């Protein structure tokens, strides 16, 4: 209640119809994120409910809210009534980087893409690798016990097929999001050691496909697994459409192995509020706390910053320094501008009515009707659509051998009601975007495609948030 008292008092000072105000409270666990302590979100009306020039008709049992006030209770203690009132009145200017649109199309994903393209420059500037920013300073995918568990399951399947003379000569494993190669090295080292004791000579027949969006990351990975070079192929690809590059492996892959990729793919958010369905639209802006200082550092007016930011995202810091030496003395200066701008990026949000779930595109091949069971599962809810993860997941399933499986370690929401209880992103990890993944939606779509999808806490670490998803053809 200490967090909300200034908000309640401030609402008495601003001119709002309190009968049409929603108040929501979140504990935003990401210390670096896109939210202010207090945010104001417009809830747009449904014009089709109006029968003419008079007031809109509101069906019985449907709320007609105008605005949502969102409070981050982790940061709100200590805020004064005057500060909250200023936030509610939206005092101060904002430097807009884009117009309104679905979250998956926001320029924050251009920042995310640029981060992975120029990861080496970011890491050089910060003096630490991406994985050091993760909780615990390392990825759970590097766990040797977890790798051995997956490999033993593979051997069990292969042994049964081999005994029936049905095992192909070439044994394919695909890793999406290879990172710096540590996960691949752990898997391959353990695979070779277990195969030596197993005695089936599977290592000689193994083809391990390392896949990542970033050529720099793939270079690091190839170096990390140099001793397994004869067993390795590498591919730069879009994780949302792996079959575009790996189509020659359809129905041949025995394991698609993924870690911390789905949470880093573009997503929309949808909501069911007061009996109505909405898409959450966003527009990115630069927080005005030090816009003047950032503009002065590169010798431009504040209103020229959006064009410069988009130029950075398009060219990258290396080419930006070459193209504009008057403002950026070297690549390091361009990276410094990039990091400060990213730290200042915030997202304004609003709720826009959906005229029908069937008209909303979950992916190019899937209708928003698939969301209905989750959106209508009870009280008001706001949740991720996980568009990028859904596209990647369904496309990856097409690669699997009939006895193959997909194993993914990631941040999954496994019960739709968890969206009503906790904030699930977006947050920032270094220069990238992170969101929890809508596990019930992936499971629903997996079942419709003939796959069993199971979730279990990552069993080789105590106290973490990582969940292991397993998908395989239904028996």
Secondary structure, 3 states (H helix, E strand, C coil): CHHHHHHHHHHCCCCCCHHHEEEEEECCCCCCECCCCEEEEEECCCHHHCCCCCCCCCCCCCCCCCEEEEEEHHHHCCCCHHHHHHHHHCCCCCEECCCCEEHHHCCHHHHHHHHHHCHHHHHHHHCCCHHHHCHHHCCHHHCHHHHHHHHHHHHHHHHHHHHCCCCCCCEEEEEECCCCCHHHHHHHHHHHHHHHHHCCCHHHHEEEEEEECCHHHHHHHHHHCHHHHHHEEEEECCHHHHHHHHHHHCCCEEEEEEECCHHHCCCCEEEEECCEEEEEEEEEEECCCCHHHHHHHCCCCHHHHHHHHHHHHHHHHHHHHHHCCCCCCCHHHHHHHHHHHHHHEEEEEEEEECCCHHHCEEECCEEHHHHHHHHCCCCCEEEECCHHHHHHHHHHHCCEEEEEEEEEEECEECCCCHHHHCCCEEEEECCEEEECEEHHHHHHHHHHCCEEEEEEECCCCCCCCCEEEEEEECC
